[in-house]
Amino acid sequence: MIKSRRKMNYSLKSIDEYQKSFFEQMVFLSNQLNKGHPLFVPKNIERDFLEFKSGHSFDLNNHWRAFLLLDEVDAPVACAIVTRCKASAEKKSFLGFFESVKDCDLTLLFKSCEDYARTLDSTELIGPIQGSIFNSYKFKLDQKIFMGGDPVHPSYYPELWKDAGYSLVGRWENILVSRLVYLLKIFVSFLFSYRGKNLTARPYNPYKREEEIKLLYDLVIDSYSNMMAFTPISLEEFKHWNEIILDSNFERSFIFIQHKEEPIGFNIDLVLPFLKDGEEPSMRMQFAYVGKKRHLAEKARGVADIVMRYHILHRVLKPFGPIPLVTGVYENSPFRHWLLKSGYSVVGTYGLYGKKL
């Protein structure tokens, strides 16, 4: 039961075919609610809602319905989109693109989203997921440190979902190591190089861009396929949702990890904003590592060592430079357990919520 909030005569509009004016209202609401966020970038229809246009691969491969909650004077006060991949055998729908003013009664919005998910034969509604976990997803559960790539939303959103009966079903963390442990890790990565036996690292080849992006896509799909809320996506969708990363200069910051010349993972390092209470804004290197799920647990230590050695030798990292972050580590990942045992600490927490229907 949703907790009582400000009562008024709300009305609801919904669409399941692209209408520019409808999405313009969603964009306006989102920009108004998030403009005070330290990482705010104004949304626009072409960048943020392209996948809902008729004929786009996402539109063709997914059921979806967008909802807009209006107040007594027909002003938008909340919105959301429910999606479900047509090819997925999982009886799950996703709730995303959520925005809401703080004191709004969301009973009608959540009920309508859940009713639509039931018509799709879903037994669970999970979010926030903007269509796919390969797009933006999760709520930020703490407000002390903000960094590039964080979900941008008002801090009260998780409470609105909990009030509507949604509970935490997945958690991710950003992880940082102390200077002393960082230096020790560099030393150990060279001292025990045998732990990376049969492992090699090679840089991204910009002259074979399409082949390399396809390899990246295959590795991501393999790794993410055992994650909660995974649904298959096309290469086109993958490129669209990762266009900022894929347009970066990869010559030194993107490497593939190979086991006996078979690609088993990759590491991308991006220098992104780092904002912490009481400190001047700065830029911080952030690691994103993904590997084939069958290799990740057994070779986590060797992979971490070879990535560290590669970046030190190629001067991507410096022993007394800024300490890099490891971002987006899933709570049940074997890589996370190894990191925490090795002296790393959590500096950011993110959550995904779900509700049985």
C-alpha positions as CSV (number, residue, x, y, z in Angstrom):
1,M,0.0,0.0,0.0
2,I,1.5,3.4,-1.0
3,K,1.8,5.8,1.9
4,S,-0.5,8.7,1.8
5,R,0.8,11.8,0.0
6,R,-0.8,15.0,-1.2
7,K,-4.3,14.1,-2.5
8,M,-5.7,15.7,-5.7
9,N,-7.6,14.6,-8.7
10,Y,-4.8,13.1,-10.8
11,S,-5.3,11.8,-14.4
12,L,-3.1,9.5,-16.4
13,K,-2.1,9.5,-20.1
14,S,-0.4,6.6,-21.8
15,I,1.0,5.7,-25.2
16,D,2.5,2.7,-26.8
17,E,3.5,4.4,-30.1
18,Y,5.9,7.2,-30.4
19,Q,4.5,10.7,-29.9
20,K,6.9,13.6,-29.8
21,S,4.7,15.8,-27.7
22,F,4.3,13.1,-25.0
23,F,8.1,12.6,-24.7
24,E,8.6,16.4,-24.7
25,Q,6.6,16.5,-21.5
26,M,8.7,13.7,-20.0
27,V,11.9,15.6,-20.9
28,F,10.6,18.8,-19.4
29,L,9.7,17.1,-16.2
30,S,13.0,15.3,-15.9
31,N,15.0,18.5,-16.6
32,Q,13.0,20.5,-14.0
33,L,13.5,17.9,-11.3
34,N,17.2,17.2,-11.9
35,K,18.6,20.5,-12.8
36,G,20.1,20.9,-9.3
37,H,22.0,17.6,-9.5
38,P,25.8,18.0,-9.6
39,L,26.1,15.8,-12.7
40,F,23.0,17.2,-14.4
41,V,23.0,17.2,-18.2
42,P,19.8,18.3,-19.9
43,K,17.8,15.5,-21.6
44,N,16.6,15.7,-25.1
45,I,14.3,13.5,-27.2
46,E,16.8,12.6,-29.9
47,R,19.4,11.3,-27.5
48,D,17.3,9.9,-24.6
49,F,14.2,8.5,-26.3
50,L,15.5,7.6,-29.8
51,E,14.8,3.8,-29.2
52,F,11.1,4.4,-28.9
53,K,10.7,5.6,-32.5
54,S,8.9,3.3,-34.8
55,G,11.2,1.0,-36.7
56,H,14.1,1.3,-34.2
57,S,15.4,-2.2,-33.2
58,F,14.4,-1.6,-29.5
59,D,10.8,-0.6,-30.5
60,L,10.6,-3.7,-32.7
61,N,12.0,-6.1,-30.1
62,N,10.1,-4.9,-27.0
63,H,6.7,-4.3,-25.7
64,W,6.5,-0.9,-24.1
65,R,4.0,1.7,-22.7
66,A,4.8,5.1,-21.4
67,F,2.8,6.8,-18.6
68,L,2.4,10.4,-17.7
69,L,0.7,11.4,-14.4
70,L,-1.0,14.9,-14.6
71,D,-2.3,17.1,-11.8
72,E,-5.6,19.0,-11.7
73,V,-4.4,21.6,-14.3
74,D,-2.9,18.9,-16.6
75,A,0.7,19.7,-15.6
76,P,3.0,16.6,-15.6
77,V,4.0,15.5,-12.1
78,A,5.3,12.0,-12.7
79,C,6.2,9.6,-15.5
80,A,7.5,6.1,-16.2
81,I,7.8,3.6,-19.0
82,V,7.3,-0.2,-18.7
83,T,9.1,-2.4,-21.1
84,R,9.5,-6.1,-21.7
85,C,11.7,-7.9,-24.3
86,K,9.6,-10.0,-26.6
87,A,12.4,-12.6,-26.9
88,S,12.9,-13.1,-23.2
89,A,11.7,-16.2,-21.5
90,E,11.9,-14.5,-18.1
91,K,8.5,-13.3,-16.8
92,K,9.8,-9.9,-15.9
93,S,9.0,-6.4,-17.0
94,F,11.1,-3.3,-16.4
95,L,10.0,0.0,-15.0
96,G,12.2,2.9,-16.0
97,F,12.4,6.6,-17.1
98,F,10.8,7.3,-13.8
99,E,10.4,10.9,-12.5
100,S,8.2,12.4,-9.9
101,V,7.7,15.5,-7.7
102,K,8.3,14.7,-4.1
103,D,4.8,15.1,-2.6
104,C,2.9,13.3,-5.3
105,D,0.4,10.5,-4.7
106,L,1.8,7.8,-7.1
107,T,-0.9,5.2,-6.5
108,L,-2.4,5.6,-9.9
109,L,0.9,5.6,-11.7
110,F,2.3,2.5,-10.1
111,K,-1.0,0.6,-10.4
112,S,-1.2,1.4,-14.1
113,C,2.4,0.3,-14.7
114,E,1.9,-3.0,-12.8
115,D,-1.4,-3.7,-14.5
116,Y,0.3,-3.2,-17.9
117,A,3.1,-5.6,-16.9
118,R,0.5,-8.2,-16.0
119,T,-1.0,-8.0,-19.4
120,L,2.5,-8.9,-20.7
121,D,2.3,-12.1,-18.6
122,S,5.0,-10.7,-16.2
123,T,5.1,-11.8,-12.6
124,E,7.7,-9.3,-11.5
125,L,8.4,-5.6,-12.2
126,I,12.0,-4.4,-11.7
127,G,13.6,-1.0,-12.0
128,P,14.7,1.6,-12.5
129,I,15.8,0.2,-15.8
130,Q,15.7,2.5,-18.8
131,G,14.7,-0.2,-21.2
132,S,17.8,-2.4,-20.6
133,I,20.6,-2.8,-18.1
134,F,22.9,-1.8,-21.0
135,N,21.3,1.7,-20.8
136,S,21.0,3.6,-17.6
137,Y,19.7,1.7,-14.6
138,K,19.7,1.6,-10.7
139,F,19.2,4.3,-8.1
140,K,22.0,5.9,-6.2
141,L,21.6,4.9,-2.5
142,D,24.1,7.4,-1.0
143,Q,24.7,11.1,-1.6
144,K,28.2,11.7,-0.4
145,I,30.3,11.1,-3.5
146,F,29.2,11.7,-7.1
147,M,31.1,10.4,-10.0
148,G,30.8,10.3,-13.8
149,G,28.3,7.6,-14.8
150,D,26.2,7.9,-11.7
151,P,22.4,7.8,-12.2
152,V,21.0,11.3,-12.0
153,H,17.9,11.6,-9.9
154,P,16.5,13.3,-6.7
155,S,17.6,11.5,-3.6
156,Y,14.1,10.8,-2.5
157,Y,13.3,8.4,-5.4
158,P,14.2,5.1,-3.6
159,E,11.8,6.1,-0.8
160,L,9.0,6.6,-3.3
161,W,9.5,3.1,-4.6
162,K,9.7,1.5,-1.2
163,D,6.5,3.3,-0.3
164,A,4.9,1.6,-3.3
165,G,5.9,-1.8,-2.1
166,Y,9.2,-2.3,-4.0
167,S,12.1,-3.9,-2.3
168,L,15.8,-4.0,-3.0
169,V,16.7,-6.9,-5.3
170,G,20.2,-6.0,-6.5
171,R,23.1,-3.9,-5.3
172,W,26.2,-2.5,-7.0
173,E,29.2,-0.7,-5.6
174,N,32.1,1.5,-6.5
175,I,35.3,0.4,-4.8
176,L,38.5,2.3,-3.8
177,V,41.8,1.3,-2.3
178,S,44.0,3.2,0.1
179,R,47.3,4.6,-1.1
180,L,49.3,2.0,0.9
181,V,47.4,-0.9,-0.4
182,Y,47.5,0.6,-3.9
183,L,51.3,0.7,-3.8
184,L,51.4,-2.8,-2.4
185,K,49.1,-4.1,-5.3
186,I,51.5,-2.6,-7.8
187,F,54.5,-4.3,-6.2
188,V,52.7,-7.6,-5.9
189,S,51.4,-7.5,-9.5
190,F,55.1,-7.5,-10.7
191,L,56.4,-9.8,-7.9
192,F,53.9,-12.6,-8.6
193,S,53.5,-12.2,-12.3
194,Y,53.3,-16.0,-12.6
195,R,49.7,-15.7,-11.4
196,G,48.9,-14.4,-14.8
197,K,50.3,-17.5,-16.6
198,N,48.8,-17.8,-20.1
199,L,47.2,-14.3,-19.7
200,T,48.1,-11.4,-21.9
201,A,46.8,-7.9,-22.5
202,R,46.6,-6.1,-25.8
203,P,45.3,-2.7,-26.7
204,Y,42.2,-1.9,-28.7
205,N,43.0,-1.7,-32.4
206,P,41.5,1.6,-33.8
207,Y,42.1,0.3,-37.3
208,K,39.7,-2.6,-36.8
209,R,37.0,-0.6,-35.0
210,E,34.0,-2.6,-36.1
211,E,35.6,-5.9,-35.3
212,E,36.8,-4.7,-31.9
213,I,33.4,-3.2,-31.0
214,K,31.8,-6.5,-32.0
215,L,34.3,-8.4,-29.7
216,L,33.5,-6.0,-26.9
217,Y,29.8,-6.6,-27.4
218,D,30.2,-10.4,-27.3
219,L,32.2,-10.2,-24.1
220,V,29.6,-7.9,-22.4
221,I,26.7,-10.1,-23.5
222,D,28.4,-13.2,-22.2
223,S,29.3,-11.6,-18.8
224,Y,26.0,-9.9,-18.3
225,S,23.8,-12.8,-19.3
226,N,23.8,-14.2,-15.7
227,M,22.9,-10.9,-14.2
228,M,19.5,-10.0,-12.9
229,A,17.3,-8.2,-15.4
230,F,19.4,-9.3,-18.4
231,T,17.6,-9.3,-21.7
232,P,19.4,-9.7,-25.1
233,I,20.0,-6.6,-27.1
234,S,21.2,-6.0,-30.6
235,L,24.6,-4.6,-31.6
236,E,22.9,-1.5,-32.8
237,E,21.3,-0.9,-29.4
238,F,24.6,-1.6,-27.6
239,K,26.3,1.1,-29.7
240,H,23.5,3.6,-29.1
241,W,23.5,3.2,-25.3
242,N,27.3,3.3,-25.1
243,E,28.0,6.0,-27.7
244,I,29.9,8.2,-25.2
245,I,32.3,5.5,-24.2
246,L,32.6,4.1,-27.8
247,D,33.5,7.6,-29.1
248,S,36.4,7.9,-26.6
249,N,40.1,7.7,-27.4
250,F,40.9,4.1,-26.7
251,E,44.5,3.9,-27.7
252,R,45.8,3.6,-24.1
253,S,42.7,3.2,-22.0
254,F,41.0,0.2,-23.5
255,I,42.6,-3.3,-23.4
256,F,41.5,-6.8,-24.0
257,I,42.6,-9.6,-21.7
258,Q,43.4,-12.9,-23.4
259,H,43.9,-16.4,-22.1
260,K,46.0,-18.4,-24.5
261,E,45.1,-15.8,-27.2
262,E,41.3,-16.3,-26.5
263,P,39.7,-12.9,-25.5
264,I,38.2,-13.4,-22.0
265,G,37.7,-9.9,-20.9
266,F,38.4,-6.2,-21.3
267,N,39.3,-3.2,-19.2
268,I,38.2,0.4,-20.0
269,D,39.6,3.3,-18.0
270,L,37.8,6.6,-18.2
271,V,38.7,9.9,-16.5
272,L,35.4,11.2,-15.2
273,P,34.2,13.8,-12.6
274,F,34.6,12.9,-9.0
275,L,32.7,15.1,-6.5
276,K,33.0,14.5,-2.7
277,D,31.5,16.6,0.1
278,G,34.1,19.0,1.5
279,E,36.5,18.5,-1.4
280,E,37.2,20.4,-4.6
281,P,35.8,18.7,-7.7
282,S,38.3,16.6,-9.5
283,M,38.7,14.1,-12.2
284,R,39.4,10.4,-11.3
285,M,40.3,7.4,-13.3
286,Q,37.6,4.8,-13.2
287,F,38.1,1.1,-14.1
288,A,35.3,-0.9,-15.7
289,Y,36.3,-4.6,-16.1
290,V,34.1,-7.2,-17.6
291,G,35.1,-10.8,-18.4
292,K,33.5,-14.0,-19.6
293,K,31.6,-15.5,-16.7
294,R,33.3,-18.9,-16.9
295,H,36.7,-17.2,-16.4
296,L,36.0,-14.4,-14.0
297,A,36.1,-16.3,-10.7
298,E,39.1,-18.5,-11.3
299,K,41.3,-15.9,-12.9
300,A,40.3,-12.7,-11.1
301,R,43.6,-12.3,-9.3
302,G,45.7,-12.9,-12.4
303,V,43.6,-10.6,-14.5
304,A,43.8,-7.8,-11.9
305,D,47.6,-8.2,-11.8
306,I,48.1,-8.1,-15.6
307,V,45.8,-5.1,-15.9
308,M,47.8,-3.3,-13.2
309,R,51.1,-4.1,-14.8
310,Y,50.0,-3.1,-18.2
311,H,48.8,0.3,-17.0
312,I,51.9,1.0,-15.0
313,L,54.2,0.1,-17.9
314,H,52.2,2.2,-20.3
315,R,51.9,5.1,-17.9
316,V,48.2,5.1,-17.8
317,L,48.6,4.8,-14.0
318,K,51.3,6.2,-11.8
319,P,52.3,4.9,-8.4
320,F,51.9,8.4,-6.8
321,G,49.2,9.7,-9.1
322,P,45.4,9.6,-8.4
323,I,44.2,6.2,-7.2
324,P,41.7,4.7,-9.7
325,L,38.2,3.5,-8.8
326,V,36.7,0.2,-9.7
327,T,33.1,1.0,-10.7
328,G,29.8,-0.9,-10.9
329,V,30.8,-4.1,-9.1
330,Y,27.9,-6.4,-8.6
331,E,27.3,-7.5,-5.0
332,N,27.5,-11.2,-5.8
333,S,30.5,-10.9,-8.2
334,P,33.5,-13.1,-7.3
335,F,35.6,-10.1,-8.4
336,R,34.0,-8.0,-5.7
337,H,34.8,-10.6,-3.0
338,W,38.4,-10.7,-4.1
339,L,38.7,-6.9,-4.2
340,L,37.3,-6.5,-0.6
341,K,39.6,-9.2,0.7
342,S,42.5,-7.3,-0.9
343,G,42.0,-4.1,1.0
344,Y,39.5,-2.2,-1.1
345,S,36.6,-0.2,0.4
346,V,33.1,0.8,-0.8
347,V,32.7,4.4,-1.8
348,G,29.3,4.3,-3.6
349,T,26.3,2.1,-3.5
350,Y,23.5,1.6,-6.0
351,G,20.3,-0.4,-6.0
352,L,17.7,-2.0,-8.1
353,Y,14.2,-2.6,-6.8
354,G,11.5,-5.1,-7.6
355,K,7.9,-6.1,-6.8
356,K,6.1,-9.4,-7.3
357,L,2.9,-9.0,-9.3
